[in-house]
């Protein structure tokens, strides 16, 4: 009997290894498909920009066109793999909008709350100074559109596809969350002024953004949080966004000293204030999403039958 149990355990373990290797291969294929399709769309967009020189001369519009190409690559690659590999509908990514307005509004509120507290702490402590205010409504709108495209692109790829496939494969939801967050942080490793604290904070950002998804399997909360996190950080408040600068900003900031308190050249995401706020908010989101899931379970929140991962 003991021998039979050992054999059954070995078969189960081997089955899990096959499943995990399969999902890893799927993610690798997904990355290559994204790059291929995005390059093809960018080639076509280049012809469009050549026909309309005014688009190429506007930095914000050019960024929007480029990010639209990347988003198209992310969506087409996901559609192909879901349809012909997983035999699942496109809706499995978590982009369904029905009944999700409250999620979008909650994500928006969280972003404003985090930056209200973070900016307030840095300003009152003298770590940042406001040196000017410039109103450019058109640029703020264009950058909002660009940040929306970035948010939908990265959340669809990292949370909807990568995290979703890991959960469907039966990987423990918190391990899956950590893996997707680590990949999210590694994607920023070549950003300007990247550092250890920046890596840690973007990892924490990935945990925060994916915290609700492991229970709800819907992307509109993290999309809203991601969108307004980036938009408030850069175009509105004047910080660098993950080390990058995005033209005119509503506020012009001066850092008396670049350090890990104010984030230095990497922006707010390089600060220990950001670290503390994201840890607190991630815990709040996990508890809130877990409680909501237990009261109103999402049909996709649990691993598929036979993929016990908890």
PAZAPA-4460 file (N, C-alpha, C; in steps of 0.05 Angstrom, whole numbers, plus 32768, in hexadecimal, padded with zeros to 4 digits):
% residues 310
    n_x    n_y    n_z   ca_x   ca_y   ca_z    c_x    c_y    c_z   seq   type   mol
   8011   7FE8   8000   8000   8000   8000   8011   8019   8000     1      X     A
   8027   8018   8010   8039   802F   8012   8046   8034   7FF7     2      X     A
   804D   801E   7FE9   805A   8020   7FCF   8047   802D   7FBB     3      X     A
   802E   8025   7FBC   801A   8030   7FAA   8017   804E   7FAF     4      X     A
   8016   8056   7FC8   8014   8073   7FCF   802C   8083   7FC4     5      X     A
   8044   8076   7FC7   805C   8084   7FBD   805B   8087   7F9F     6      X     A
   8052   8072   7F91   8050   8073   7F74   803C   8088   7F6B     7      X     A
   8025   8089   7F7A   8010   809D   7F73   801B   80B9   7F78     8      X     A
   802A   80BC   7F8D   8036   80D7   7F93   804A   80DF   7F7E     9      X     A
   805A   80CC   7F74   806E   80D1   7F60   8061   80D9   7F46    10      X     A
   804B   80CB   7F3F   803C   80D1   7F26   8030   80ED   7F28    11      X     A
   8025   80F4   7F3F   8019   810E   7F43   802E   8124   7F41    12      X     A
   8045   811F   7F4D   805B   8132   7F4D   8065   8136   7F30    13      X     A
   8067   8120   7F21   8070   8121   7F05   805B   8131   7EF4    14      X     A
   8042   812C   7EFA   802C   813A   7EEC   802E   8159   7EF1    15      X     A
   8034   8160   7F0A   8036   817D   7F10   804E   8189   7F01    16      X     A
   8064   817A   7F00   807C   8185   7EF2   8075   8189   7ED5    17      X     A
   8067   8177   7EC8   805F   817A   7EAC   804E   8192   7EA9    18      X     A
   803B   8196   7EBB   8029   81AD   7EB9   8038   81C7   7EBC    19      X     A
   804A   81C8   7ECF   8059   81E1   7ED4   806C   81E7   7EBD    20      X     A
   8078   81D2   7EB1   808A   81D6   7E9A   8079   81E0   7E82    21      X     A
   8061   81D6   7E80   804F   81DE   7E6A   8048   81FB   7E6C    22      X     A
   8041   8204   7E84   803A   8220   7E88   8052   8232   7E84    23      X     A
   806A   8229   7E8C   8082   8238   7E88   8087   823C   7E6A    24      X     A
   8084   8226   7E5B   8088   8227   7E3E   8073   823A   7E31    25      X     A
   805B   8239   7E3C   8046   824A   7E31   804C   8267   7E35    26      X     A
   8058   826E   7E4C   805F   828A   7E51   8076   8293   7E3F    27      X     A
   8089   8281   7E3A   80A0   8288   7E28   8095   828C   7E0C    28      X     A
   8084   827A   7E03   8078   827E   7DE8   8069   8298   7DE6    29      X     A
   805B   829E   7DFC   804B   82B7   7DFD   805D   82CF   7DF9    30      X     A
   8073   82D0   7E06   8086   82E6   7E04   8090   82E9   7DE7    31      X     A
   8097   82D3   7DDB   80A1   82D5   7DBF   808B   82DD   7DAC    32      X     A
   8073   82D4   7DB0   805C   82DC   7DA0   8057   82FA   7DA3    33      X     A
   8058   8304   7DBB   8054   8321   7DC0   8069   8331   7DB0    34      X     A
   8082   8329   7DB3   8097   8338   7DA5   8093   8337   7D87    35      X     A
   808B   8320   7D7C   8087   831E   7D5F   8070   832F   7D56    36      X     A
   8059   832C   7D63   8042   833C   7D5A   8046   835A   7D5F    37      X     A
   8052   8361   7D76   8056   837E   7D7B   8069   838A   7D66    38      X     A
   807D   837B   7D5E   808F   8385   7D49   8081   8389   7D2F    39      X     A
   806F   8376   7D28   805F   8378   7D0F   804D   8390   7D10    40      X     A
   803F   8394   7D26   802D   83AB   7D29   803D   83C5   7D29    41      X     A
   8055   83C5   7D35   8065   83DD   7D35   806F   83E4   7D19    42      X     A
   8075   83CF   7D09   807D   83D4   7CED   8066   83E2   7CDE    43      X     A
   804E   83D8   7CE2   8037   83E5   7CD4   8032   8401   7CDF    44      X     A
   8036   8405   7CF9   8032   841F   7D05   8047   8433   7CFB    45      X     A
   805F   8429   7CF5   8074   843A   7CEA   806C   8446   7CCF    46      X     A
   805E   8436   7CBF   8054   8440   7CA5   803F   8456   7CAA    47      X     A
   802E   8452   7CBF   801A   8465   7CC6   8027   847F   7CCF    48      X     A
   803B   847E   7CDF   8049   8496   7CE9   8056   84A5   7CD2    49      X     A
   8060   8495   7CBE   806C   84A2   7CA7   8058   84B1   7C96    50      X     A
   803F   84A7   7C96   802A   84B5   7C87   8020   84CE   7C95    51      X     A
   8022   84CD   7CB0   8017   84E4   7CC0   802F   84EE   7CD1    52      X     A
   8040   84FF   7CC6   8057   8509   7CD4   8051   8516   7CEF    53      X     A
   8039   8522   7CF1   8032   8530   7D0A   8031   851D   7D22    54      X     A
   802A   8503   7D1C   802A   84F0   7D32   8046   84EA   7D3D    55      X     A
   8059   84E7   7D2B   8074   84E2   7D33   8081   84F9   7D41    56      X     A
   8077   8511   7D3C   8083   8529   7D48   8078   852D   7D64    57      X     A
   8062   8520   7D6B   8057   8523   7D86   8060   850B   7D96    58      X     A
   8071   850F   7DAB   807C   84FA   7DBA   8067   84E8   7DC8    59      X     A
   8052   84F5   7DD3   803E   84E6   7DE1   802E   84D5   7DCE    60      X     A
   8027   84DF   7DB6   8018   84CF   7DA2   8029   84B8   7D98    61      X     A
   8043   84BC   7D95   8055   84A7   7D8C   8056   8491   7DA1    62      X     A
   8057   8498   7DBB   8057   8484   7DD0   803D   8474   7DD0    63      X     A
   8027   8482   7DCB   800D   8475   7DCA   800C   8460   7DB3    64      X     A
   8016   8468   7D9C   8017   8456   7D85   8028   843D   7D8C    65      X     A
   803F   8442   7D97   8052   842C   7D9E   8045   8419   7DB2    66      X     A
   8039   8424   7DC7   802D   8413   7DDB   8014   8404   7DD1    67      X     A
   8006   8411   7DBE   7FEF   8403   7DB2   7FF8   83EB   7DA2    68      X     A
   800F   83ED   7D95   801A   83D5   7D87   8021   83BF   7D9A    69      X     A
   802D   83C6   7DB1   8034   83B2   7DC4   801C   83A5   7DD1    70      X     A
   8007   83B6   7DD7   7FEE   83AB   7DE2   7FE1   8398   7DCE    71      X     A
   7FE1   839F   7DB4   7FD6   838E   7DA0   7FE4   8373   7D9F    72      X     A
   7FFF   8374   7DA2   800E   835B   7DA3   8007   834A   7DBB    73      X     A
   8004   8356   7DD2   7FFD   8348   7DEA   7FE1   833B   7DE7    74      X     A
   7FCE   8349   7DDC   7FB3   833E   7DDA   7FB1   8328   7DC5    75      X     A
   7FBE   832C   7DAE   7FBD   8318   7D99   7FCB   82FE   7DA2    76      X     A
   7FE2   8301   7DAE   7FF1   82EA   7DB8   7FE1   82DB   7DCD    77      X     A
   7FD4   82E9   7DDF   7FC3   82DC   7DF4   7FAC   82CE   7DE7    78      X     A
   7F9F   82DB   7DD3   7F88   82CE   7DC6   7F90   82B4   7DB9    79      X     A
   7FA6   82B4   7DAB   7FAF   829C   7D9D   7FB5   8285   7DB1    80      X     A
   7FC3   828B   7DC6   7FCA   8275   7DD9   7FB2   826C   7DE9    81      X     A
   7FA0   827E   7DF0   7F88   8276   7DFF   7F77   8265   7DED    82      X     A
   7F74   826D   7DD4   7F62   825F   7DC2   7F6D   8244   7DB9    83      X     A
   7F87   8242   7DB2   7F91   8229   7DA5   7FA3   8219   7DB8    84      X     A
   7FAA   8223   7DCF   7FBA   8213   7DE2   7FA9   820C   7DFA    85      X     A
   7F9D   821F   7E06   7F8D   821A   7E1E   7F70   8212   7E19    86      X     A
   7F67   8218   7E00   7F4A   8214   7DFA   7F38   8223   7E0D    87      X     A
   7F40   823C   7E12   7F31   824D   7E24   7F28   8266   7E15    88      X     A
   7F12   8273   7E1E   7F0A   828C   7E12   7F1C   82A3   7E19    89      X     A
   7F1C   82B8   7E09   7F2D   82CF   7E0E   7F26   82DD   7E28    90      X     A
   7F0D   82D9   7E31   7F03   82E5   7E4A   7F12   82DA   7E62    91      X     A
   7F20   82C3   7E5F   7F2E   82B7   7E76   7F45   82CA   7E7F    92      X     A
   7F4D   82DD   7E6F   7F62   82EF   7E78   7F59   8301   7E8F    93      X     A
   7F3F   8307   7E90   7F34   8317   7EA5   7F2E   8334   7E9D    94      X     A
   7F28   8338   7E83   7F22   8353   7E79   7F05   8359   7E77    95      X     A
   7EF4   8347   7E82   7ED7   834B   7E81   7ED0   8364   7E91    96      X     A
   7EC0   8376   7E86   7EBA   8390   7E93   7E9F   838E   7EA2    97      X     A
   7E8F   8379   7E9E   7E75   8378   7EAA   7E77   8378   7EC9    98      X     A
   7E6A   838B   7ED5   7E6A   838C   7EF2   7E84   8394   7EFF    99      X     A
   7E97   839F   7EF0   7EB2   83A4   7EFA   7EB8   83C2   7EFD   100      X     A
   7EA4   83D3   7EFB   7EA9   83F0   7EFE   7EB3   83F5   7F1A   101      X     A
   7EA9   83E8   7F2E   7EB1   83ED   7F4A   7ECF   83E5   7F4E   102      X     A
   7ED8   83D0   7F3F   7EF4   83C8   7F41   7F06   83DE   7F35   103      X     A
   7EFE   83E9   7F1E   7F0D   83FF   7F12   7F0E   8417   7F25   104      X     A
   7EF7   841E   7F30   7EF6   8435   7F42   7F07   8430   7F5C   105      X     A
   7F06   8418   7F66   7F16   8411   7F7D   7F34   8413   7F77   106      X     A
   7F3C   8409   7F60   7F58   840B   7F58   7F61   8428   7F55   107      X     A
   7F4F   8439   7F4A   7F55   8455   7F47   7F58   8462   7F63   108      X     A
   7F47   845C   7F75   7F48   8467   7F90   7F62   845F   7F9E   109      X     A
   7F6A   8446   7F9C   7F82   843C   7FA9   7F9A   844B   7F9E   110      X     A
   7F9C   8450   7F84   7FB2   845F   7F78   7FB3   847B   7F83   111      X     A
   7F9D   8489   7F84   7F9C   84A4   7F8F   7FA3   84A4   7FAC   112      X     A
   7F9A   8491   7FBB   7FA0   848F   7FD8   7FBD   848B   7FDD   113      X     A
   7FC9   8479   7FCE   7FE6   8473   7FD2   7FF7   848C   7FCB   114      X     A
   7FF1   8499   7FB5   8001   84B0   7FAE   7FFA   84C9   7FBF   115      X     A
   7FE1   84CA   7FC8   7FDB   84E0   7FDB   7FEB   84DE   7FF4   116      X     A
   7FED   84C5   7FFF   7FFD   84C1   8017   801B   84C4   8011   117      X     A
   8024   84B6   7FFC   8041   84B6   7FF6   804C   84D1   7FF0   118      X     A
   803E   84E0   7FDE   8046   84FB   7FD7   8045   850D   7FEF   119      X     A
   8030   850A   7FFF   802D   851B   8017   8044   8517   802A   120      X     A
   804B   84FE   802F   8061   84F8   8041   807C   8504   8038   121      X     A
   8081   8500   801E   809A   850B   8013   809B   8529   8013   122      X     A
   8085   8535   800C   8083   8553   800B   8086   855F   8027   123      X     A
   8077   8554   803A   8078   855F   8056   8092   855A   8063   124      X     A
   80A0   8545   805C   80BA   853F   8067   80D1   854E   8059   125      X     A
   80CB   855D   8045   80DF   856C   8036   80EF   855C   8023   126      X     A
   80E7   8543   801D   80F6   8533   800A   80F1   853A   7FED   127      X     A
   80DC   8548   7FE8   80D6   8553   7FCD   80CC   8570   7FCF   128      X     A
   80D1   8580   7FBB   80C7   859B   7FBA   80B9   85A0   7F9F   129      X     A
   80A3   85AF   7FA0   8095   85B6   7F87   80A1   85D0   7F7D   130      X     A
   80AC   85D0   7F65   80B9   85E8   7F5B   80A8   85F6   7F45   131      X     A
   8093   85E9   7F3C   8082   85F5   7F27   806A   85E5   7F21   132      X     A
   8056   85F2   7F14   803D   85E5   7F0B   8038   85ED   7EEF   133      X     A
   8036   85DA   7EDD   8030   85DF   7EC1   8018   85CF   7EB7   134      X     A
   8004   85DD   7EAE   7FEB   85CF   7EA5   7FED   85CA   7E87   135      X     A
   7FED   85B1   7E7F   7FEC   85A9   7E63   7FD8   8593   7E61   136      X     A
   7FBF   859B   7E5E   7FA9   8588   7E5E   7FAB   8573   7E48   137      X     A
   7FB4   857B   7E30   7FB6   8568   7E1A   7FCB   8553   7E20   138      X     A
   7FE1   855B   7E2C   7FF6   8548   7E32   7FED   8535   7E48   139      X     A
   7FDF   8540   7E5C   7FD5   852F   7E72   7FC2   851A   7E68   140      X     A
   7FB1   8522   7E54   7F9E   850F   7E49   7FAC   84FA   7E38   141      X     A
   7FBF   8502   7E28   7FCE   84EF   7E17   7FDE   84DC   7E28   142      X     A
   7FEA   84E6   7E3E   7FF9   84D4   7E4F   7FE7   84C2   7E5F   143      X     A
   7FCE   84CA   7E65   7FBB   84B9   7E72   7FB4   84A1   7E5F   144      X     A
   7FB0   84A8   7E45   7FAB   8493   7E32   7FC2   8480   7E2F   145      X     A
   7FDB   848B   7E2F   7FF2   847A   7E2D   7FF5   8468   7E45   146      X     A
   7FF0   8473   7E5D   7FF2   8463   7E76   7FDC   844E   7E77   147      X     A
   7FC5   8454   7E6B   7FB0   8440   7E6A   7FB9   8428   7E59   148      X     A
   7FC5   842E   7E42   7FCF   8419   7E30   7FE4   8409   7E3E   149      X     A
   7FF6   8416   7E4C   800B   8408   7E5B   7FFF   83F5   7E70   150      X     A
   7FEB   8400   7E7F   7FDE   83F0   7E94   7FD0   83D8   7E89   151      X     A
   7FC1   83DB   7E73   7FB2   83C5   7E67   7FC6   83B0   7E5C   152      X     A
   7FDC   83BA   7E4F   7FF0   83A8   7E44   7FFD   8397   7E59   153      X     A
   8008   83A4   7E6E   8017   8396   7E82   8005   8385   7E94   154      X     A
   7FEE   838E   7E9A   7FDC   837D   7EAB   7FD1   8365   7E9C   155      X     A
   7FCB   8369   7E82   7FC2   8352   7E72   7FD8   833D   7E70   156      X     A
   7FF0   8346   7E6B   8006   8333   7E67   800F   8326   7E81   157      X     A
   8015   8337   7E95   8020   832C   7EAE   800C   8320   7EC1   158      X     A
   7FF5   832C   7EC3   7FE0   8322   7ED5   7FCD   8310   7EC6   159      X     A
   7FC1   831A   7EB1   7FAD   830B   7EA3   7FB7   82F1   7E97   160      X     A
   7FCE   82F3   7E89   7FD9   82DA   7E7C   7FEC   82CB   7E8F   161      X     A
   8002   82D7   7E97   8016   82C8   7EA7   800A   82BF   7EC1   162      X     A
   8000   82D1   7ED2   7FF4   82C9   7EEB   7FDC   82B6   7EE7   163      X     A
   7FCC   82BD   7ED4   7FB4   82AC   7ECE   7FBC   828F   7EC7   164      X     A
   7FD1   828C   7EB5   7FD9   8271   7EAD   7FE5   8262   7EC5   165      X     A
   7FF4   8270   7ED6   7FFF   8263   7EEE   7FE9   8259   7F00   166      X     A
   7FD5   8269   7F04   7FBE   8261   7F15   7FAF   824A   7F09   167      X     A
   7FAB   824B   7EEE   7F9D   8235   7EE1   7FAD   821B   7EE2   168      X     A
   7FC7   821D   7EE4   7FD8   8205   7EE6   7FD9   81F9   7F02   169      X     A
   7FCC   8207   7F15   7FCB   81FD   7F30   7FE1   8206   7F42   170      X     A
   7FF1   8219   7F39   8007   8224   7F4A   7FFA   8232   7F61   171      X     A
   8005   822F   7F79   7FFB   823D   7F90   7FF8   825B   7F8A   172      X     A
   7FE1   8266   7F91   7FDA   8281   7F88   7FEF   8296   7F91   173      X     A
   7FFA   8292   7FA9   800D   82A6   7FB2   8029   82A2   7FA5   174      X     A
   8030   828A   7F9F   8048   8285   7F90   8045   828F   7F73   175      X     A
   802D   828B   7F67   8028   8295   7F4D   8029   82B4   7F4C   176      X     A
   801E   82C0   7F61   801F   82DD   7F64   803C   82E7   7F65   177      X     A
   804C   82D9   7F75   8069   82E2   7F78   8078   82DE   7F5D   178      X     A
   8073   82C8   7F4F   8081   82C4   7F36   807A   82D9   7F22   179      X     A
   8060   82E0   7F1F   8058   82F4   7F0C   8063   830F   7F14   180      X     A
   8064   8315   7F2E   806F   832F   7F37   808D   8331   7F32   181      X     A
   809B   831A   7F35   80B8   831A   7F30   80BD   831F   7F12   182      X     A
   80AD   8313   7F01   80B1   8317   7EE4   80AB   8334   7EDD   183      X     A
   8096   833F   7EEA   808F   835C   7EE6   80A6   836E   7EEE   184      X     A
   80B4   8368   7F04   80CA   8378   7F0C   80E2   8375   7EF9   185      X     A
   80E7   835C   7EF1   80FE   8357   7EDF   80FA   8365   7EC4   186      X     A
   80E1   836A   7EBB   80DD   8378   7EA2   80E6   8395   7EA4   187      X     A
   80EA   839F   7EBC   80F3   83BB   7EC0   8111   83BD   7EC5   188      X     A
   811F   83A7   7EC3   813B   83A7   7ECD   814D   83B9   7EBC   189      X     A
   8146   83BF   7EA3   8156   83D0   7E92   814D   83ED   7E93   190      X     A
   8139   83F3   7EA4   8130   840F   7EA7   8147   8421   7EB1   191      X     A
   8146   843B   7EAB   815B   844D   7EB5   815B   844D   7ED4   192      X     A
   8173   844E   7EE0   8176   8451   7EFC   816A   843B   7F0D   193      X     A
   8168   8423   7F01   815E   840B   7F0F   8171   8404   7F25   194      X     A
   8165   83FB   7F3C   8176   83F5   7F54   8168   83DE   7F63   195      X     A
   8175   83D5   7F78   816A   83C0   7F89   814F   83C8   7F95   196      X     A
   814E   83E0   7FA0   8134   83E9   7FAC   811F   83EC   7F96   197      X     A
   8127   83F4   7F7E   8114   83F6   7F68   8109   83DA   7F60   198      X     A
   811C   83C6   7F5F   8113   83AB   7F59   80FF   83A1   7F6F   199      X     A
   8106   83A6   7F88   80F4   839D   7F9D   80D9   83AB   7F9C   200      X     A
   80D9   83C5   7F96   80BF   83D3   7F95   80AE   83CC   7F7E   201      X     A
   80BB   83C6   7F67   80AA   83BE   7F50   80A0   83A1   7F54   202      X     A
   80B0   8391   7F62   80A6   8377   7F6A   808E   8379   7F7C   203      X     A
   8090   838C   7F90   8079   8391   7FA2   8061   839C   7F92   204      X     A
   8067   83AD   7F7E   8051   83B7   7F6D   8043   83A1   7F5F   205      X     A
   8053   838D   7F55   8047   8376   7F48   8035   8366   7F5B   206      X     A
   803E   8363   7F74   802E   8355   7F88   8014   8365   7F8D   207      X     A
   8017   837F   7F90   7FFF   8390   7F95   7FEB   838F   7F7E   208      X     A
   7FF5   8391   7F65   7FE4   8391   7F4E   7FD6   8376   7F4A   209      X     A
   7FE4   8360   7F51   7FD8   8346   7F4C   7FC9   833B   7F64   210      X     A
   7FCA   8349   7F7B   7FBE   833F   7F93   7FA0   8339   7F91   211      X     A
   7F91   834A   7F83   7F74   8345   7F80   7F6F   8330   7F6B   212      X     A
   7F80   832F   7F57   7F7B   831D   7F40   7F7B   82FF   7F48   213      X     A
   7F8C   82F8   7F5C   7F8D   82DC   7F63   7F72   82D2   7F70   214      X     A
   7F61   82E5   7F77   7F47   82DE   7F82   7F31   82E4   7F6E   215      X     A
   7F32   82FB   7F60   7F1C   8303   7F4E   7F1F   82FA   7F32   216      X     A
   7F38   82F6   7F29   7F3E   82EF   7F0D   7F33   8304   7EFA   217      X     A
   7F33   831E   7F03   7F2B   8334   7EF2   7F41   834A   7EF3   218      X     A
   7F46   8357   7EDD   7F5C   836A   7EDB   7F56   8387   7EDF   219      X     A
   7F3D   838E   7EE3   7F36   83AB   7EE3   7F3F   83B9   7EFC   220      X     A
   7F41   83AC   7F12   7F4D   83B9   7F2A   7F6B   83BF   7F25   221      X     A
   7F7B   83AB   7F1E   7F98   83B1   7F19   7F9C   83C4   7F02   222      X     A
   7F8C   83C3   7EED   7F8F   83D6   7ED6   7F8B   83F2   7EE0   223      X     A
   7F76   83F7   7EEF   7F71   8412   7EF9   7F87   841C   7F0C   224      X     A
   7F90   840A   7F1E   7FA5   8411   7F31   7FBF   8417   7F22   225      X     A
   7FC6   8406   7F0E   7FDE   8409   7EFE   7FDD   8423   7EEE   226      X     A
   7FC6   8428   7EE1   7FC3   8440   7ED1   7FC7   845A   7EE1   227      X     A
   7FB9   845D   7EF8   7FBA   8475   7F07   7FD4   8477   7F18   228      X     A
   7FDF   8460   7F1E   7FF9   8460   7F2C   800E   846D   7F1A   229      X     A
   8010   8465   7F01   8023   8470   7EEE   801D   848D   7EE7   230      X     A
   8003   8493   7EE2   7FFB   84AE   7ED9   7FFF   84C2   7EEF   231      X     A
   7FF8   84BC   7F07   7FFC   84CE   7F1D   801A   84D2   7F23   232      X     A
   8029   84BC   7F22   8045   84BD   7F28   8054   84CF   7F16   233      X     A
   8050   84CC   7EFB   805F   84DB   7EE8   8052   84F5   7EDE   234      X     A
   803F   84F3   7ECC   8033   850A   7EBF   8027   851E   7ED3   235      X     A
   801D   8515   7EE9   8010   8527   7EFC   8023   8532   7F11   236      X     A
   8030   8520   7F20   8040   8528   7F37   805D   852E   7F30   237      X     A
   8067   8525   7F19   8081   852D   7F10   8098   851A   7F17   238      X     A
   8092   8503   7F22   80A7   84EF   7F27   80AE   84E1   7F0D   239      X     A
   80C6   84D4   7F0C   80CC   84C1   7EF7   80BA   84A9   7EFB   240      X     A
   80B2   849C   7EE5   80A2   8484   7EE7   80B4   846C   7EE1   241      X     A
   80BB   845D   7EF6   80CD   8446   7EF4   80E7   844E   7EE6   242      X     A
   80F1   8466   7EED   810A   8470   7EE2   8107   8480   7EC9   243      X     A
   80F0   8480   7EBC   80EC   848E   7EA2   80DE   84A8   7EA6   244      X     A
   80E3   84BB   7E94   80D6   84D5   7E94   80C3   84D6   7E7C   245      X     A
   80AC   84E5   7E80   8098   84E6   7E6B   808F   8502   7E66   246      X     A
   80A3   8513   7E5E   809C   852E   7E55   8092   8541   7E6A   247      X     A
   8080   8553   7E62   8075   8567   7E74   8065   855A   7E8A   248      X     A
   8067   8565   7EA2   8058   855B   7EB9   8049   8572   7EC6   249      X     A
   8034   856B   7ED4   8024   8580   7EE1   8035   858F   7EF6   250      X     A
   8042   857F   7F07   8054   858A   7F1C   8071   8586   7F14   251      X     A
   8081   859A   7F1A   809E   8598   7F17   80AA   8593   7F33   252      X     A
   80B9   857E   7F37   80C4   8578   7F51   80E2   857C   7F52   253      X     A
   80EB   8581   7F6A   8108   8582   7F70   810D   8571   7F88   254      X     A
   8122   8560   7F86   812A   854F   7F9C   8143   855B   7FA9   255      X     A
   8140   8566   7FC1   8158   8571   7FCF   816F   855E   7FD0   256      X     A
   8169   8544   7FD2   817D   852F   7FD2   8170   8516   7FC7   257      X     A
   817E   8509   7FB4   8174   84F0   7FA9   817B   84D9   7FBB   258      X     A
   8167   84CC   7FC7   816C   84B6   7FDA   8155   84A2   7FD8   259      X     A
   8157   848D   7FE9   8142   8478   7FE9   8129   8480   7FF7   260      X     A
   8129   8498   8003   8110   84A1   800F   80FE   84AD   7FFA   261      X     A
   8109   84BE   7FE8   80F9   84CA   7FD3   80FA   84BB   7FB9   262      X     A
   810B   84A7   7FB7   810D   8497   7F9E   8122   849F   7F8B   263      X     A
   812D   84B7   7F8E   8142   84C0   7F7C   813A   84C1   7F5F   264      X     A
   814D   84B9   7F4E   8149   84BB   7F31   8135   84A6   7F26   265      X     A
   812F   8491   7F36   811C   847D   7F2D   80FF   8485   7F31   266      X     A
   80FB   8499   7F41   80E0   84A2   7F47   80D5   8496   7F61   267      X     A
   80BC   849B   7F66   80B0   8492   7F7F   80B3   8474   7F84   268      X     A
   80B4   8464   7F6E   80B7   8447   7F70   80D2   843F   7F7B   269      X     A
   80E4   8452   7F7D   80FE   844B   7F89   8101   8454   7FA6   270      X     A
   80EA   845A   7FB3   80EB   8464   7FCE   80E1   844F   7FE3   271      X     A
   80EC   8451   7FFB   80E3   843F   8010   80C7   8447   801A   272      X     A
   80BE   8460   8015   80A3   8468   801B   8090   8457   8009   273      X     A
   8097   8454   7FF0   8087   8444   7FDE   8087   8427   7FE7   274      X     A
   809E   841D   7FF0   809F   8401   7FFA   808B   83FC   8010   275      X     A
   808B   840E   8024   8079   840B   803B   805B   840C   8032   276      X     A
   8055   841F   8021   8039   8422   8018   802F   840A   8009   277      X     A
   8040   83FF   7FF7   8038   83E8   7FE7   8035   83CF   7FF8   278      X     A
   8046   83CB   800C   8042   83B4   801E   8028   83B6   802C   279      X     A
   8022   83CD   8037   8009   83D1   8046   7FF1   83CD   8033   280      X     A
   7FF2   83D9   801B   7FDB   83D7   8009   7FD8   83BA   7FFE   281      X     A
   7FED   83AC   7FF9   7FEB   8390   7FF0   7FDD   837F   8005   282      X     A
   7FE4   8383   801E   7FD6   8373   8033   7FB9   837A   8034   283      X     A
   7FB2   8394   8031   7F96   839D   8032   7F87   8390   801A   284      X     A
   7F93   8391   8002   7F86   8386   7FEA   7F82   8368   7FED   285      X     A
   7F96   835A   7FF7   7F93   833D   7FFA   7F7D   8336   800D   286      X     A
   7F7B   8344   8023   7F66   833E   8037   7F4B   8345   802C   287      X     A
   7F49   835C   801E   7F30   8365   8013   7F26   8352   7FFD   288      X     A
   7F38   834B   7FEA   7F31   8339   7FD4   7F2A   831D   7FDE   289      X     A
   7F39   8314   7FF3   7F33   82F9   7FFE   7F18   82F9   800B   290      X     A
   7F12   830E   801A   7EF8   830F   8027   7EE1   8311   8013   291      X     A
   7EE5   8321   7FFE   7ED1   8323   7FE9   7ECD   8309   7FDA   292      X     A
   7EE3   82FB   7FD5   7EE2   82E1   7FC6   7ED3   82CC   7FD6   293      X     A
   7ED6   82CC   7FF1   7EC9   82B8   8001   7EAB   82BE   8003   294      X     A
   7EA3   82D7   7FFF   7E87   82DE   8000   7E7A   82DB   7FE5   295      X     A
   7E89   82E2   7FD0   7E7E   82E1   7FB5   7E94   82D5   7FA2   296      X     A
   7E98   82BA   7FA4   7EAE   82AE   7F96   7EAD   82B2   7F78   297      X     A
   7EC3   82B8   7F6C   7EC6   82BA   7F4F   7EC8   829F   7F43   298      X     A
   7EBA   8299   7F2D   7EBB   827E   7F22   7ED7   8276   7F18   299      X     A
   7EE9   8289   7F14   7F04   8283   7F0A   7F19   8286   7F20   300      X     A
   7F11   828A   7F39   7F24   8290   7F4E   7F33   8278   7F58   301      X     A
   7F29   8260   7F54   7F36   8248   7F5D   7F43   8239   7F47   302      X     A
   7F58   822A   7F4D   7F65   821A   7F38   7F52   8206   7F2B   303      X     A
   7F57   81FE   7F13   7F45   81EB   7F05   7F45   81D1   7F15   304      X     A
   7F2F   81C1   7F12   7F2E   81A7   7F1F   7F46   8196   7F18   305      X     A
   7F51   818A   7F2D   7F68   8178   7F29   7F83   8187   7F2B   306      X     A
   7F82   81A2   7F2E   7F9A   81B2   7F30   7F9D   81BE   7F4C   307      X     A
   7F9B   81AE   7F60   7F9C   81B9   7F7A   7FB7   81C5   7F7F   308      X     A
   7FB7   81DF   7F87   7FD1   81EC   7F8B   7FD3   81F9   7FA6   309      X     A
   7FBE   81F8   7FB6   7FBE   8206   7FCF   7FC8   81F5   7FE5   310      X     A
***
